[in-house]
């Protein structure tokens, strides 16, 4: 694996390459911004209005959500990991490694270390998130890899593999819903949390398809704002909502508890 520092949209990034596959990872949030497989196809969506300033959350790619998912708790919405500067530790065992050393503060009163490993193959991207409790007290957290997957046209997109799963509809005040027994389509706002997901998923758009698997994370979040909500999102250009579906490896419905010195890890595999 080769890696080198670049600047992308004005922020420091690491570009990595292996077997003809390329990825760009911002040090801001250790956020994967782009992944082109060995055929040259871009699999991730990145908004043309995405904000890259200090303290800003970047719309697109694979944001790291920690220590809280959305507003499901007392901390900052989607946490602080995605807006913090991470350190690049180099390439180790065919993966690029990034770390964030978190000290106890008013925002998060626990010491911990986050690490992210990005591994490429010709037609596969694997992103692994590790959380280590480096403090002296236990803590609970939720987390996600908030992957924005590019589609050619939302109206032709379908997500397969969640047909037998019950879900929570976050767009309807967290209403519990029974399994639909049908692929997910995106003709309106979709904001679902699926628990205890086992099967690999397939996202297809009539032109391309991608397999999505995960380990360590127990839940999957599926999100697209739909036409109406998209008009209220300032960092989303008109009609850009039609270019992505978020399929997130997540730990949301049941928080993870880490005792001092303990480690948790989860990963998402695309391709």
C-alpha positions in Angstrom: 0.0 0.0 0.0 1.2 3.5 -0.9 0.3 6.6 1.0 1.2 10.3 0.7 0.0 13.7 2.0 -2.1 15.9 -0.3 -4.4 18.9 0.0 -8.0 18.3 -1.0 -10.6 21.2 -0.9 -8.2 23.1 1.2 -7.7 20.5 4.0 -4.8 18.2 4.7 -5.5 14.6 3.5 -3.8 11.3 3.0 -4.2 9.6 -0.3 -3.8 5.8 -0.3 -3.5 3.4 -3.2 -3.4 -0.4 -3.5 -4.1 -2.7 -6.4 -5.4 0.2 -8.5 -7.8 1.3 -5.8 -7.5 4.8 -4.4 -9.0 6.5 -1.3 -8.6 10.0 0.1 -8.9 10.4 3.9 -9.1 13.9 5.6 -7.2 14.3 8.8 -10.2 16.4 9.8 -12.3 13.7 11.4 -10.3 10.8 9.8 -13.1 11.0 7.2 -12.8 8.9 4.1 -13.9 11.4 1.4 -13.4 9.4 -1.8 -13.0 5.8 -2.8 -12.4 4.8 -6.4 -12.0 1.1 -7.0 -9.6 -0.4 -9.6 -12.1 0.2 -12.4 -12.1 4.0 -11.6 -15.7 4.0 -10.3 -16.3 6.4 -7.4 -18.4 4.7 -4.7 -18.8 7.6 -2.2 -20.8 10.8 -2.4 -19.3 14.2 -1.4 -21.5 17.3 -1.6 -20.3 20.2 -3.7 -21.4 22.5 -0.9 -19.7 20.4 1.8 -18.1 22.7 4.5 -14.4 22.0 5.3 -13.7 24.6 8.0 -12.5 24.0 11.5 -15.3 22.6 13.7 -17.4 21.8 10.6 -19.0 18.5 9.8 -18.2 17.4 6.2 -21.3 16.4 4.3 -20.4 13.1 2.5 -17.8 10.3 2.5 -17.7 8.3 5.7 -18.0 10.5 8.8 -17.0 8.8 12.2 -19.9 9.2 14.7 -18.8 9.0 18.4 -19.7 9.1 21.3 -23.3 9.7 20.5 -25.5 8.9 17.5 -27.8 11.8 16.4 -29.6 13.4 19.4 -30.1 10.1 21.2 -28.4 11.2 24.5 -27.0 14.3 26.3 -24.0 15.0 24.2 -23.3 16.8 20.9 -25.4 15.6 18.0 -23.4 12.9 16.2 -20.5 13.5 18.6 -17.2 15.3 18.2 -15.0 12.7 16.5 -16.0 13.9 13.0 -14.9 17.5 13.7 -11.6 16.9 15.4 -8.1 16.7 13.9 -6.8 13.2 13.9 -3.2 11.9 13.5 -2.0 9.8 10.6 0.2 7.0 12.0 1.2 5.6 8.6 0.6 2.3 6.8 0.7 -0.8 8.9 -0.3 -4.3 7.7 -1.8 -3.0 4.4 -4.0 -0.4 6.1 -3.7 3.3 6.7 -4.0 4.1 10.4 -5.4 7.2 12.1 -5.7 8.0 15.9 -7.5 10.5 18.1 -6.4 10.9 21.7 -9.4 12.1 23.7 -8.9 13.7 27.1 -11.7 14.1 29.6 -13.5 17.5 29.2 -16.8 19.1 29.9 -18.1 17.9 26.6 -17.1 14.2 27.2 -15.8 13.5 30.7 -13.8 10.3 29.8 -10.4 9.6 28.5 -10.2 7.3 25.5 -8.4 6.6 22.3 -10.1 6.2 18.9 -8.3 4.6 16.0 -9.4 4.1 12.4 -7.9 1.7 9.9 -8.6 2.1 6.2 -7.8 -1.0 4.1 -8.0 -1.1 0.3 -8.1 -3.9 -2.2 -8.8 -3.7 -5.9 -12.6 -3.7 -5.4 -13.0 -3.5 -1.6 -12.8 -0.9 1.1 -12.7 -1.9 4.8 -13.0 0.8 7.5 -12.4 -0.4 11.1 -13.1 1.8 14.1 -11.6 1.0 17.5 -12.5 2.6 20.9 -10.2 2.0 23.9 -11.1 3.3 27.4 -7.8 4.9 28.6 -9.4 6.4 31.7 -10.2 5.1 35.2 -14.0 5.0 35.0 -16.3 3.0 32.7 -18.4 4.8 30.0 -21.1 4.0 27.5 -21.2 5.2 23.9 -23.0 4.8 20.6 -21.2 5.1 17.3 -21.5 4.7 13.5 -19.7 4.8 10.2 -22.1 7.2 8.4 -21.3 6.1 4.9 -22.7 8.2 2.0 -22.9 5.7 -0.9 -23.1 7.2 -4.4 -26.0 6.2 -6.6 -26.6 7.3 -10.2 -30.3 8.1 -9.6 -32.2 7.7 -6.3 -35.5 6.7 -8.0 -33.8 3.6 -9.4 -32.0 2.7 -6.1 -32.9 -0.3 -4.0 -31.3 -1.7 -0.8 -31.6 -5.5 -0.5 -31.0 -7.6 2.6 -33.1 -5.9 5.3 -36.5 -7.4 4.2 -37.0 -9.6 7.3 -35.9 -6.9 9.8 -38.1 -4.8 12.1 -36.9 -1.2 12.4 -37.3 2.1 14.2 -38.6 4.9 11.9 -36.7 8.0 13.1 -38.6 10.2 10.6 -41.9 9.3 12.4 -40.9 10.1 16.0 -38.9 6.8 16.5 -42.0 4.6 15.8 -41.3 0.9 16.0 -42.2 -0.8 12.6 -42.6 -4.3 11.5 -40.5 -5.8 8.6 -41.7 -4.8 5.2 -40.6 -8.0 3.5 -39.5 -5.8 0.5 -36.3 -4.1 -0.6 -36.0 -0.5 0.6 -36.8 2.2 -2.0 -36.4 5.9 -1.7 -39.5 7.8 -2.9 -39.7 9.8 0.3 -37.6 10.6 3.4 -36.1 7.4 4.8 -34.5 7.4 8.3 -34.6 3.8 9.6 -32.6 2.0 12.3 -32.5 -1.8 11.9 -31.3 -3.8 14.9 -29.4 -7.1 15.1 -28.6 -7.2 11.4 -26.9 -10.3 10.2 -27.1 -10.6 6.4 -24.8 -8.8 3.9 -26.7 -6.1 2.1 -26.7 -5.1 -1.6 -27.3 -1.5 -2.8 -28.2 -1.3 -6.5 -29.1 1.6 -8.7 -29.8 0.0 -12.0 -26.3 0.7 -13.2 -24.0 -0.3 -10.4 -24.3 -2.3 -7.2 -22.2 -2.7 -4.1 -22.2 -5.3 -1.3 -22.2 -4.0 2.3 -21.1 -6.0 5.3 -20.2 -5.3 8.9 -18.7 -6.8 12.0 -18.9 -5.6 15.6 -21.7 -3.1 14.8 -25.1 -4.6 15.6 -27.3 -2.1 13.8 -27.7 -0.6 10.3 -29.0 3.0 9.8 -30.5 3.8 6.3 -31.0 7.5 5.5 -32.0 9.7 2.7 -33.6 13.1 3.3 -36.0 13.0 0.4 -37.0 16.1 -1.7 -38.7 18.1 1.0 -36.2 17.8 3.8 -33.3 18.2 1.4 -34.4 21.8 0.7 -33.7 22.7 4.3 -30.1 21.3 4.4 -27.8 24.2 3.6 -24.7 22.2 2.6 -26.7 20.1 0.1 -27.0 21.5 -3.4 -30.4 21.2 -5.2 -31.1 17.6 -6.3 -28.0 16.2 -4.6 -30.2 14.1 -2.4 -30.8 12.0 -5.5 -27.1 11.1 -5.7 -26.7 9.1 -2.4 -28.0 6.7 0.1 -26.5 6.5 3.6 -26.1 2.9 4.7 -24.4 3.1 8.1 -22.7 0.5 10.2 -24.0 1.5 13.6 -24.2 0.8 17.3 -27.3 2.8 18.2 -30.2 0.9 19.8 -28.0 -0.5 22.6 -25.1 1.5 23.9 -21.7 -0.2 24.4 -20.1 -0.1 27.9 -16.4 -0.1 28.2 -14.5 -0.7 31.4 -11.1 0.9 32.0 -8.5 -0.7 29.7 -11.1 -2.4 27.5 -11.4 -2.1 23.7 -14.3 -2.3 21.3 -14.1 -2.5 17.5 -16.4 -2.6 14.6 -15.9 -2.4 10.9 -17.7 -1.9 7.6 -16.7 -3.6 4.4 -17.8 -2.2 1.0 -17.3 -4.0 -2.3 
